[in-house]
Amino acid sequence: MRVKMIVAIVRPEKAQDVKDAIHEAGFNGMTVTHVTGRGRQAGLKFVNRAGEFVVDEIEKTKFEIVVEDKDVDTVVDCVCRTASTGRPGDGRLFVLPVERTCRISDYLTDQA
């Protein structure tokens, strides 16, 4: 069986919607991590009475989902439709090959 890892970095306010949509599409296994970073957006600049304040690391939520090759397009479509606001900073999605996978709890029994 060939599998891919989908890594999606989305706005935190869209995270629950994305998680629900992935689950409703029939995919339960995922890792969700709260991360910070920046992309083309290059941070946010705020100006107030005290002066200028730049936030160059923006909070995002990262999803890692491993699926069979045949399911990649379904999950990508699901994430992109759900996470999109049409504004800069919506996030990025990457599809990566997975060379090997094993269930840690079964590893020792598989080696016997």
Secondary structure, 3 states (H helix, E strand, C coil): CCEEEEEEEECHHHHHHHHHHHHHCCCCCCEEEEEEECCCCCCEEEEECCEEEEECCEEEEEEEEEEEHHHHHHHHHHHHHHHCCCCCCCEEEEEEECCCCCCHHHHHHHHC
